[in-house]
């Protein structure tokens, strides 16, 4: 039965291999977007490991906190920078 399907596809001018490729790539993702999808996991890791700690450091700089477990941080705003 598969042989008949290939014969019909060849007669129609479309090879069976082309049909398989079309089916595999049929997710509907535009071709120009595919490289960015491959870069997305690496970009997510860079954001998580680089920018998240940077933002947390800026956030911690606005609090008076000894970082001892059980103590509550006190928001002081830019007062920490005024003392410099």
C-alpha positions in Angstrom: 0.0 0.0 0.0 2.9 2.4 0.8 4.3 1.6 -2.6 1.1 2.8 -4.3 1.2 6.0 -2.3 4.8 6.7 -3.4 3.9 5.9 -7.0 0.9 8.3 -6.9 3.1 11.0 -5.3 5.8 10.6 -7.9 3.2 10.8 -10.7 1.8 14.0 -9.2 5.4 15.5 -9.3 5.9 15.4 -5.5 8.3 12.8 -4.0 7.6 11.0 -0.9 10.6 12.5 0.8 9.3 16.0 0.1 6.0 15.0 1.7 7.8 13.7 4.8 9.8 16.9 5.1 6.7 19.1 4.7 4.9 17.1 7.4 7.9 17.3 9.8 8.2 21.1 9.3 4.5 21.7 9.5 4.5 23.4 12.8 3.7 26.6 11.2 6.8 28.4 12.6 8.1 31.0 10.1 11.6 30.2 8.8 13.1 33.6 10.0 11.9 32.8 13.6 13.5 29.4 13.9 17.1 30.5 14.8 15.7 32.7 17.6 13.9 29.7 19.0 17.2 27.9 19.2 18.8 30.8 21.0 15.9 31.2 23.5 17.1 28.6 26.1 20.6 30.1 26.1 19.2 33.6 26.5 17.0 32.4 29.4 20.0 31.0 31.2 22.0 34.3 30.7 19.1 36.3 32.1 18.6 34.0 35.0 22.3 33.7 36.0 23.4 37.2 35.2 20.6 39.7 35.5 18.6 38.2 38.3 21.5 38.5 40.8 22.2 42.0 39.6 18.5 43.0 40.2 18.6 41.3 43.6 21.8 43.2 44.6 20.1 46.5 43.7 17.1 45.5 45.7 19.2 44.5 48.8 21.0 47.8 48.6 17.7 49.5 49.5 17.3 47.6 52.8 19.1 47.7 56.2 19.6 44.0 56.9 22.3 42.0 58.6 21.1 38.9 56.7 21.0 36.9 59.9 18.2 34.3 59.7 15.2 35.4 61.6 15.8 39.1 61.3 13.5 41.3 59.2 14.9 43.6 56.6 14.0 47.3 57.1 13.4 49.4 54.0 15.6 52.5 54.1 15.5 53.5 50.4 18.4 55.6 49.2 19.5 56.4 52.7 22.3 53.7 52.4 23.8 55.7 49.5 23.5 59.0 51.4 25.9 57.7 54.0 28.6 57.1 51.4 
